[in-house]
Amino acid sequence: MDNNKKEFKPYIPADKVVPEFTVTALLIGILLAIVFGAANAYLGLLVGMTVSASIPAAVISMGIIRVILRKDSILENNMVQTIGSAGESVAAGAIFTLPALFLWAEEGKIAFPSILSIAMIALFGGILGVCFMVPLRQALIVEEHGTLPFPEGTACAEVLLAGEEGGSKAGTVFAGLGIAAFYKFLADGMQLFPSEIGHAFKNYSGAQIGMQVLPALGGVGYICGPKISSYMFAGGTLSWFVLMPMIALFGGDATIFPASVTVNELLVDGPSALWSNYIKYIGAGAVATGGIISLIKSLPLIVRTFKQAIGSMKKNAGSSNQLRTEQDLPFPLLIGVILVIAVLIWILPIFPVNLVGALIIVVFGFFFATVSSRMVGLIGSSNNPVSGMTIATLLFATVILKVTGTTGLTGMVGAISIGGIICIVAAIAGDASQDLKTGFIVGATPSKQQVGEIIGVVASSAAIGFVLYLLNEAWGYGTEKIPAAQATMMKMLVEGIMNEELPWAMILIGVFIAIVVEILKMPVMPFAVGMYLPFSLSAGIMAGGIVRIFVEKKKGTDAEKKARTDRGLLFTSGMIAGEGIIGILLAVFAVVKIDSKIILPFHLPQVGSLVLYIALLVLLYVVCMKADKEK
């Protein structure tokens, strides 16, 4: 390990100073933080997961700085991706928890959260995430270089180092963005063809096959790969072709809590009514169990990392090394910021949290920031169990608040606020560690990157409240348009503990299904998320996974295969961003009541939707294969 540290030489040497923290990098980074934050908020509320923005942000940055501005500065590009990727992480943390507040407001239980309160939760969580991660940099990134792979961080560094390819790569991202935006606008804006196709079976009551034919879903499926996509598809198949038909078959004339009418009466509105009344509770039990299982399996790693972090902080307390590539934000400054934020959380009326709640945030925040930073170094951001950490925090926080006298709606809002901050802390800590790994490889100045990360947090925190309000106003959380899977589950858990009003039988069914899946050695979380989400979403994602199979099966050298896959990753990242941007735009149209004015007088049938989606997936395959020609 020590040898790795001594032998490693960054691309830009420590004694060389090049443009890094520039106005250009800041402006582009802030813009991308807001854009990718909004796009990932829409995506996460739709499919229950977000995608890393680091590589697309780096590629777009190279396209602007290197090609348009004719500047050659790898550290400026790295600063852009550092700031830009913070938006995705803030969005991920916010959407997994804060829509619960909107759901309670829709039920008339509380007032709608203010834009300021959402921004403050996101801001405090994001800054704490950065502050908690900084002391871990030496231990996890420098001392374990060569041991912890940091997949996304290393891949982003490779993209930056391949600077001469920046123009073509940026073109691939923008092509995906433009095509997906046009497709989405035709489908959901002008309604030329339905974005969801489906068929309910008359002789198999309760079952319904369908697919959402949208670019973001194909993109998610390609990025996740065929295995993860197939696990989600399997979960959806269990819910929509086993559990729902069984409910219809055996409980047709029964009124089953939480529904207030019989199953047969629910089926008048179609099988999706069974999903909204029953399956989401079973799925929530499975998702919660999956998160807890992933946390339990990680306990040895958690303990080891925590000890290492404490040791690293003690060792570095008296260090005065002035090498540019080893300069972090001062430790006393970090402690001061953490204490100020903890006091503000306690005293500000925006946060319905007492002193105990503020202490829970600080203790759990540092603990899970440590876990998150280590996890992403080992298995990547996509597999980081942020939901599991948030569930554990929510369960503990809700019980503590109830025991200490903060009960009812005040306690529930307090628990969600605590969970929201912790979720953002974990997401930002993971993102910051990937970004700092990229910077370590290319030779960035850590303290400047850390300030850049905070700037990205501030920009995206200012925007995320408007995005959440916009999407809720347009379509409403918990609907098929935006299921908000994790937030709905968090809401149910908090309500269940505070008010004891959960349908525990259904949740326990989900719990034991998750346990069976774990015994069968399948990844529980993607399977559980597939159970929870509408089948049409899982089917759309699976289609993207199938394209990835064809791309990977194509013969060629390792370099050719990697070039194909990477080109597809860039194109699909653009697709996701493009659909997200148009999704936000259509939400604006819906709120200001001009959405009906752009609808075409004629519409293609469902088969037209299927043909166009297949054409989009074929285009994705062709783009991937184009890498061979460029060789």
C-alpha positions, 0 to 999 in steps of 0.5 A: 500500500505504501509502495503504491503511494510512493510510486504513484505520480499524478498526470499534473505533477504537484509542483506544476500549477495550471488553470483549475478553479476558474470562472469558466469551470465554475459557470459550466459546473454550476449549470450542469449541477442544476441540469443534471440535478433536475434530470436525475430528480425526474429519473429517480422519482420515475424509476427509483434510481439515479445515474452518475453525472461525473462522466457526462459532465466531464465529457460536456466540459471537454466539448465546451472548454477544449473544442469551443473555447480552444483551451487545453486544461484537464484540471478545469474539466475535472473541476466542472465534473466535480461541481456538476456531479454534486447536483445528481447526488443532492437530487438522489438524497432529496427524492428518496425522502422529501416527497414524503412531506408532499404526500402528507401535505396532499393528505391534509395532515401538514402544510406543504414544505417551503422552498427554503426548508427543502433548500436548507435540508439539501444544503446542510446535508450536502455540506456535512457530506463534504465535511465528513468526507474530507478527513477520509481522503488520505486513508481511502484515496491516497493510502489505499490507491491500488487497493480500492478501485473507485470504478466511476472515479477511475473511469472519469479520470480515464475519460479526462486523460483521453483528452484528444477524443473529447470532441467526439465523445461530447458529440455522442452525449449531445446526440443522445440528449437531442434525440431523446429530448425530441422523442420525449416531446413527441410522445408526452408533449405532442402525444403523437404516440402513447409512451406506455403500452399495455394489455390486461388479460380477461382470463387471468384477472389481476395481471397486465403486461405492458411497457413504458417506451421512453428513452430514459428507461432504455438508457438505465437498462443499458447502464445497469446492464442485463443482470441488474435489469433482469433482476428488476424484471423478475421482481416486476414479473412476481408482482404483476403475474403472480401476486396480483393474480393471486389477490384477484383469485383468492380475495375477489369478494374480500375487502382487504386493508388498506383498501376500503372496497372489495378486490373485485371493485378495485379491478374495475379500474384495472389491475394497477389499482391492486398495485397501488393498494397492495403491491406497493406495501409488499414491495416496500417490505422487500425494499426495506429488507434489502437495504437492511441486509446490504447494511448487515453484510457490510458491517465488517467493512464498516467497522474496519473503515471507521477505525481507519478513518479515526486513525488517519485523522489522528495521524494527520492532525499535526501534519503541515505538508504543503504539496499542492496535491495533498492540501485539504480544507483545514480540519479546524474549519471543518469542525467549526462548520459541522458544529455551526450546522448542528446548532442551526438544525437544532435552533431553526424552526425550519427543522422540527428537530430537538437537540437529540435529533441534531446529535443523531444527524451529526453522529449518523452522518459521520458514520454513514459518510464513512461507510458510503465513501468506502462502499463507492471505492469498493463497489461503485456508486450504483451499488452504494446502499444509501437507501439502507442507510436511510432506512436504518436512520429513519427507524432509529430516529423515529423510535428515539423521537417517539421515546423522547416525546416528539410524537405525531406529525411533528415527530414524523416530519422530524424523522423525515427531515433527519432521514433526508439530511442523512441520505444527502450526506451519504450520497454526497460523501460517495460522490465527493470520494469518487471526484477526489479519486479522479482528482488524485489521478489527474493531479488536482488540488484537493482543497479546490475540489472540495470547495467546488463540491460545496459550490455544486451543493449550494447551486443544486440545493437552491434549485431542488425545491423548485424541481420537487414542487414543479413535479408534484404540481404537474403529476403528484407523487405516488402516482404511476407518472412518478411513483416516488418509490423510496419516498413513499416507502420511507413515509410508510415506515415512519407512519407505521412506527409513530401511528401503528397503522401499517398493513404489517401482513403485506409488509412481512410478505415482502420481508420474507420474499426478500429473505428468500431472494437473499438465500437464493444469492440474488441481489435483493435491492434490484429485485425488490425495486422491481417488485415495487415499481409498475411492471411497465417500467421494469420492462422498458429497462429490460429492453435497454439491458437486452441491447447491452447483451447484443453489444457485449456479445459482438466479437472483437478485441478487448479494446474494441469491446470497451470502446463500444460499451463506453460509447453506449454509456455516453449516448445513454447518459445523454438520453437520460439527461435529454428526457429528464430536461423535457420531463421538467419542461412538460411539467412547467407546461402542465402547471401553467396550463399550456400542455393541452395546446401542443397536443396533435389531433391525431395519434399513432396506435400502441403498435406505433409506439412499440415500433418507434421504441425498437427503432430507438434501441436499434439506433443505440446499438448502431451508435455503439457499433460506430466505435469500431468504424472510428478505430 
